[in-house]
Amino acid sequence: MENESNKIEKLYYTIGEVAEIFNVNASLIRYWEKEFTVLKPKKNKKGNRLFTKKDIDNLHLIYHLVKEKGMTLTGAKLKLKENKEDTVNTFEVIKVLQELKEQLIEIKDQL
């Protein structure tokens, strides 16, 4: 396939990898797992959590609402429960705009 991203996506991520992605402690990820029903990591025979891409996408939303927008956990839960689609759409727009900003800064630095 042409023009495929060279980035290889894993099927499952450990809690340590997930914590590293968000630059938070694993304990925060475990806490959010208890608080947010949208997080449903699988567990292997040893009981280790295995997060899917969908879990990581949901964590991105939670992180955005709680850490970046400063919402309470209750507010974030309500937002995801009542209007998840709008929240996802808004988050996607913000991600695209941030990427565009980074690209523009790179271009400016090259000039």
Backbone as numpy.savetxt, mean C-alpha at the origin, in Angstrom:
# Nx Ny Nz CAx CAy CAz Cx Cy Cz
6.71 -10.73 -24.59 5.87 -9.55 -24.59 6.75 -8.30 -24.59
6.46 -7.41 -25.45 7.25 -6.19 -25.56 6.77 -5.15 -24.56
7.69 -4.26 -24.20 7.42 -3.15 -23.31 6.91 -3.58 -21.93
7.21 -4.82 -21.53 6.84 -5.25 -20.19 7.82 -4.64 -19.20
7.33 -4.32 -18.04 8.19 -3.79 -16.99 9.17 -4.87 -16.56
10.40 -4.50 -16.28 11.39 -5.46 -15.83 11.18 -5.85 -14.37
10.28 -5.16 -13.70 10.01 -5.42 -12.30 9.23 -6.73 -12.17
9.77 -7.64 -11.37 9.12 -8.92 -11.17 8.31 -8.85 -9.88
7.04 -9.19 -10.00 6.16 -9.16 -8.84 6.14 -10.56 -8.22
6.21 -10.59 -6.91 6.14 -11.85 -6.19 4.68 -12.17 -5.91
4.38 -13.45 -5.70 3.02 -13.84 -5.32 2.75 -13.50 -3.87
3.75 -13.70 -3.02 3.59 -13.45 -1.59 4.77 -12.68 -1.04
4.49 -11.83 -0.07 5.51 -11.03 0.61 5.44 -11.34 2.10
6.59 -11.46 2.74 6.61 -11.68 4.18 6.28 -10.37 4.89
5.96 -10.47 6.16 5.64 -9.26 6.92 6.85 -8.34 6.99
8.05 -8.91 7.04 9.27 -8.10 7.05 9.43 -7.31 5.77
9.14 -7.95 4.63 9.22 -7.25 3.34 8.18 -6.15 3.26
6.98 -6.44 3.74 5.90 -5.45 3.71 6.25 -4.26 4.61
6.76 -4.55 5.79 7.16 -3.48 6.72 8.24 -2.61 6.08
9.16 -3.24 5.36 10.23 -2.49 4.69 9.67 -1.62 3.57
8.71 -2.12 2.82 8.09 -1.35 1.74 7.53 -0.04 2.29
6.89 -0.11 3.46 6.24 1.07 4.04 7.10 1.80 5.07
8.29 1.25 5.31 9.21 1.84 6.28 8.56 1.98 7.66
7.90 0.90 8.09 7.26 0.86 9.40 7.66 -0.44 10.09
7.34 -0.55 11.37 7.60 -1.79 12.11 6.59 -2.86 11.72
7.02 -4.12 11.78 6.13 -5.24 11.50 4.95 -5.24 12.47
5.18 -4.76 13.69 4.10 -4.72 14.68 2.95 -3.82 14.21
3.27 -2.74 13.49 2.22 -1.87 12.97 1.40 -2.59 11.91
2.06 -3.37 11.06 1.36 -4.15 10.03 0.43 -5.15 10.72
0.91 -5.84 11.75 0.07 -6.80 12.48 -1.13 -6.09 13.12
-0.88 -4.92 13.68 -1.97 -4.15 14.30 -3.02 -3.76 13.26
-2.56 -3.25 12.12 -3.50 -2.87 11.07 -4.27 -4.08 10.57
-3.62 -5.24 10.53 -4.30 -6.45 10.09 -5.49 -6.75 11.01
-5.31 -6.54 12.31 -6.40 -6.77 13.27 -7.50 -5.72 13.11
-7.12 -4.50 12.79 -8.07 -3.39 12.73 -8.85 -3.29 11.42
-8.23 -3.70 10.32 -8.85 -3.53 9.00 -9.18 -4.89 8.40
-10.45 -5.13 8.17 -10.89 -6.42 7.65 -10.47 -6.65 6.19
-10.07 -5.59 5.48 -9.64 -5.76 4.08 -8.28 -6.44 4.00
-7.55 -6.49 5.11 -6.25 -7.15 5.13 -6.45 -8.61 5.55
-6.12 -9.51 4.63 -6.33 -10.93 4.89 -5.11 -11.73 4.43
-3.96 -11.53 5.08 -2.80 -12.31 4.65 -3.01 -13.80 4.93
-2.45 -14.62 4.05 -2.48 -16.06 4.27 -1.41 -16.38 5.31
-1.53 -17.52 5.92 -0.50 -17.95 6.87 0.00 -19.32 6.43
1.33 -19.49 6.48 1.89 -20.79 6.12 1.80 -21.74 7.31
2.35 -22.94 7.17 2.25 -23.94 8.23 2.89 -23.48 9.53
3.89 -22.63 9.43 4.55 -22.09 10.62 3.79 -20.92 11.24
2.77 -20.44 10.55 1.99 -19.31 11.05 2.50 -17.96 10.59
3.50 -17.97 9.69 4.03 -16.71 9.16 3.04 -16.12 8.16
2.86 -14.81 8.26 1.94 -14.12 7.36 2.56 -14.00 5.96
1.71 -14.22 4.96 2.12 -14.06 3.57 1.13 -13.12 2.90
1.61 -11.95 2.53 0.77 -10.90 1.97 0.77 -10.97 0.44
-0.42 -10.82 -0.14 -0.55 -10.80 -1.60 -0.43 -9.36 -2.09
-0.40 -9.20 -3.41 -0.37 -7.87 -4.02 -1.63 -7.09 -3.61
-2.76 -7.78 -3.52 -4.00 -7.12 -3.10 -3.88 -6.59 -1.68
-3.27 -7.39 -0.79 -3.05 -6.93 0.59 -2.16 -5.68 0.59
-1.13 -5.69 -0.22 -0.21 -4.54 -0.27 -0.92 -3.31 -0.83
-1.78 -3.51 -1.83 -2.56 -2.39 -2.35 -3.46 -1.81 -1.25
-4.10 -2.68 -0.49 -4.95 -2.22 0.62 -4.11 -1.52 1.69
-2.92 -2.03 1.95 -2.03 -1.37 2.91 -1.62 0.02 2.42
-1.42 0.14 1.11 -1.10 1.47 0.55 -2.23 2.45 0.85
-3.46 2.00 0.68 -4.61 2.86 0.98 -4.65 3.23 2.45
-4.47 2.23 3.31 -4.49 2.48 4.75 -3.37 3.43 5.13
-2.18 3.18 4.61 -1.02 4.04 4.90 -1.30 5.47 4.46
-1.86 5.61 3.26 -2.19 6.94 2.72 -3.17 7.67 3.64
-4.23 6.98 4.03 -5.25 7.62 4.85 -4.74 7.96 6.25
-4.01 7.04 6.86 -3.60 7.21 8.26 -2.32 8.03 8.38
-1.31 7.68 7.61 0.00 8.32 7.78 0.13 9.62 6.97
-0.39 9.62 5.75 -0.22 10.80 4.89 -1.34 11.83 5.08
-2.57 11.36 5.24 -3.70 12.29 5.41 -4.01 12.55 6.88
-3.41 11.77 7.78 -3.59 12.00 9.21 -4.93 11.58 9.77
-5.62 10.67 9.10 -6.91 10.22 9.58 -6.74 9.28 10.78
-7.74 9.22 11.62 -7.75 8.23 12.70 -8.05 6.87 12.09
-7.77 5.82 12.85 -8.10 4.48 12.35 -9.60 4.34 12.12
-10.38 4.89 13.02 -11.84 4.85 12.87 -12.26 5.57 11.59
-11.69 6.74 11.35 -12.01 7.49 10.14 -11.60 6.75 8.88
-10.42 6.13 8.92 -9.94 5.38 7.76 -10.82 4.16 7.50
-11.21 3.47 8.55 -12.11 2.31 8.40 -13.42 2.73 7.76
-13.97 3.83 8.26 -15.24 4.34 7.74 -15.11 4.73 6.27
-14.03 5.40 5.93 -13.78 5.83 4.55 -13.70 4.62 3.63
-12.98 3.58 4.05 -12.85 2.38 3.23 -14.16 1.61 3.14
-14.93 1.64 4.21 -16.20 0.91 4.22 -17.24 1.61 3.37
-17.36 2.93 3.53 -18.43 3.67 2.88 -18.11 4.05 1.43
-16.84 4.33 1.15 -16.53 4.88 -0.17 -15.16 4.42 -0.66
-14.94 3.11 -0.67 -13.62 2.59 -1.04 -13.27 2.94 -2.49
-14.23 2.87 -3.39 -13.94 3.13 -4.80 -13.40 4.54 -5.02
-14.05 5.54 -4.43 -13.57 6.92 -4.54 -12.20 7.07 -3.89
-12.00 6.41 -2.77 -10.71 6.47 -2.07 -9.62 5.89 -2.96
-9.89 4.75 -3.58 -8.92 4.12 -4.48 -8.63 5.03 -5.67
-9.67 5.60 -6.27 -9.48 6.48 -7.42 -8.66 7.70 -7.07
-8.96 8.32 -5.93 -8.21 9.49 -5.49 -6.76 9.14 -5.24
-6.54 8.00 -4.59 -5.18 7.54 -4.30 -4.40 7.30 -5.59
-5.05 6.68 -6.58 -4.39 6.42 -7.87 -4.00 7.72 -8.56
-4.88 8.72 -8.52 -4.58 10.02 -9.11 -3.37 10.65 -8.41
-3.35 10.57 -7.09 -2.22 11.13 -6.34 -0.92 10.43 -6.72
-0.95 9.09 -6.84 0.26 8.36 -7.23 0.77 8.80 -8.61
-0.15 8.94 -9.56 0.23 9.36 -10.91 0.83 10.76 -10.89
0.21 11.65 -10.13 0.72 13.02 -10.05 2.10 13.07 -9.38
2.31 12.24 -8.37 3.62 12.19 -7.72 4.69 11.68 -8.68
4.35 10.65 -9.46 5.29 10.12 -10.44 5.60 11.18 -11.51
4.58 11.89 -11.96 4.76 12.94 -12.94 5.67 14.04 -12.39
5.44 14.41 -11.14 6.27 15.43 -10.49 7.73 14.99 -10.46
7.97 13.73 -10.09 9.33 13.21 -10.04 9.99 13.25 -11.42
9.23 12.90 -12.45 9.76 12.94 -13.82 10.08 14.36 -14.24
9.21 15.31 -13.90 9.46 16.71 -14.25 10.69 17.26 -13.54
10.86 16.86 -12.28 12.05 17.29 -11.53 13.32 16.71 -12.17
13.26 15.45 -12.60 14.41 14.85 -13.29 14.74 15.62 -14.57
13.71 15.95 -15.35 13.91 16.69 -16.60 14.51 18.07 -16.28
13.97 18.73 -15.29 14.48 20.05 -14.90 15.95 19.96 -14.51
16.29 18.93 -13.74 17.69 18.76 -13.30 18.63 18.47 -14.47
18.10 17.90 -15.54 18.94 17.60 -16.72 19.15 18.82 -17.59
18.33 19.84 -17.44 18.44 21.04 -18.27 19.58 21.92 -17.82
